[in-house]
């Protein structure tokens, strides 16, 4: 787990140096929108794969 944290910190520093501090909020917002959309699509797939329960027989 600590290796992942080190990689993320190094990546953040590289992006900060490469793109500059003014563009970081925009990059973060775009990343957040992407994660939100991916979660939404995964939820839709999960709901579609789950068969509806038939409680009327009980």
JOKA-V446701 format. One record per residue. N is the residue number from 0. PSI is psi in radians with two decimals (none if undefined). BURIAL is # if it has 24 or more other ideal C-beta (glycine too) atoms within 12 Angstrom, else .. D_LAST is the distance of its C-alpha to the last C-alpha in whole Angstrom. Layout:
BEGIN
n psi burial d_last
N PSI BURIAL D_LAST
N PSI BURIAL D_LAST
END
This chain:
BEGIN
n psi burial d_last
0 -0.67 . 47
1 -0.52 . 51
2 -0.70 . 52
3 -0.72 . 49
4 -0.74 . 51
5 -0.75 . 54
6 -0.75 . 54
7 -0.71 . 52
8 -0.77 . 55
9 -0.73 . 57
10 -0.73 . 56
11 -0.74 . 55
12 -0.74 . 59
13 -0.73 . 60
14 -0.70 . 58
15 -0.76 . 60
16 -0.73 . 63
17 -0.83 . 63
18 -0.40 . 61
19 2.75 . 62
20 -0.38 . 61
21 -0.44 . 61
22 -0.15 . 58
23 -0.75 . 56
24 -0.68 . 54
25 -0.71 . 53
26 -0.75 . 52
27 -0.71 . 50
28 -0.74 . 48
29 -0.71 . 48
30 -0.73 . 46
31 -0.72 . 44
32 -0.68 . 43
33 -0.75 . 42
34 -0.72 . 40
35 -0.75 . 38
36 -0.70 . 38
37 -0.73 . 37
38 -0.70 . 34
39 -0.80 . 33
40 -0.68 . 33
41 -0.67 . 31
42 -0.71 . 28
43 -0.75 . 28
44 -0.73 . 28
45 -0.71 . 25
46 -0.63 . 23
47 -0.59 . 24
48 -0.44 . 23
49 2.08 . 20
50 2.53 . 17
51 2.47 . 15
52 2.51 . 11
53 1.51 . 8
54 -0.13 . 6
55 -0.32 . 6
56 -0.34 . 4
57 none . 0
END
